[in-house]
Amino acid sequence: MEVNKSAVGREAPTGSDTVDEEEIQSGVLYSILKSAWRPKGGLEVHEQSKNTYIFILSDKNEKDRIIHESPWFVKGSHIVLKDWPESQHFDEIAFSN
């Protein structure tokens, strides 16, 4: 199975300048986005740090579709999706652009 990684950062709630203190648990995030995205193949959600998650999708076309269909919002927070090239370290991913 080919694994396609996407890094995900959770930004401040819409209309706010501060990061929401309520953290979404990875299991809740998984349930919400699995229902919204309906990905073909597998989906994994891993918490990297507070408000930063890694999504692993087993189908490249699904990963591309989900990124292309953004923006995504969960519980009032904007989800920033970034493709994660295999050659890049997680800390090198810029969520600001």
C-alpha positions in Angstrom: 0.0 0.0 0.0 1.4 3.4 -1.0 1.3 5.9 1.8 0.7 9.6 1.1 1.3 11.9 4.0 -0.3 15.3 4.5 0.6 17.6 7.3 -2.3 19.4 9.0 -2.1 22.5 11.2 -5.1 23.9 13.0 -5.3 27.7 13.0 -7.2 30.2 15.1 -11.0 30.1 15.1 -12.6 32.2 12.4 -12.8 35.8 13.4 -10.2 35.4 16.2 -6.6 36.5 16.6 -5.8 33.9 19.2 -5.5 30.2 19.0 -8.5 28.3 20.5 -7.6 26.9 23.9 -10.0 23.9 23.3 -7.9 21.2 21.7 -9.7 18.8 19.4 -8.9 15.2 20.3 -7.5 13.2 17.4 -10.3 10.6 17.6 -12.9 13.3 17.4 -11.1 14.9 14.5 -10.8 11.6 12.8 -14.6 10.9 13.1 -15.6 14.4 11.8 -13.2 14.5 8.9 -13.7 10.8 7.8 -17.4 11.6 7.6 -16.8 14.9 5.7 -14.0 13.6 3.4 -15.3 10.1 2.8 -11.9 9.0 1.6 -11.4 5.9 -0.5 -8.8 3.7 1.2 -7.3 4.3 4.7 -7.2 7.4 6.8 -5.1 7.8 9.9 -4.9 10.9 12.2 -1.9 11.4 14.5 -1.4 14.3 16.9 2.0 15.8 16.3 1.7 18.6 18.9 -1.0 20.8 20.3 -3.3 21.8 17.4 -1.1 20.1 14.8 -2.0 16.8 13.3 -0.6 14.4 10.7 -3.1 12.8 8.3 -2.1 9.7 6.4 -4.2 8.8 3.4 -3.6 5.5 1.5 -4.8 6.9 -1.8 -2.8 9.7 -3.5 -5.9 10.9 -5.6 -7.9 11.2 -2.4 -5.2 13.2 -0.7 -5.0 15.5 -3.7 -8.8 15.9 -3.8 -9.1 16.7 -0.1 -6.3 19.3 -0.3 -7.9 20.8 -3.4 -11.4 21.0 -1.8 -10.1 23.0 1.2 -10.7 25.2 3.2 -12.0 22.8 5.9 -13.4 23.9 9.2 -13.9 21.8 12.3 -15.7 23.2 15.4 -15.1 26.7 14.2 -11.4 26.3 13.5 -9.8 26.6 10.1 -7.8 23.5 9.1 -4.7 24.2 6.9 -3.7 21.3 4.8 -0.2 20.9 3.4 1.3 18.2 1.2 4.2 16.5 3.0 7.0 15.6 0.5 8.9 12.5 1.7 12.2 14.4 1.4 11.0 17.1 3.8 11.2 17.0 7.6 7.9 17.8 9.4 9.4 21.0 11.0 10.2 22.4 7.6 6.5 22.6 6.5 5.3 26.2 6.5 1.7 26.6 7.5 1.7 30.3 7.1 1.3 30.3 3.3 
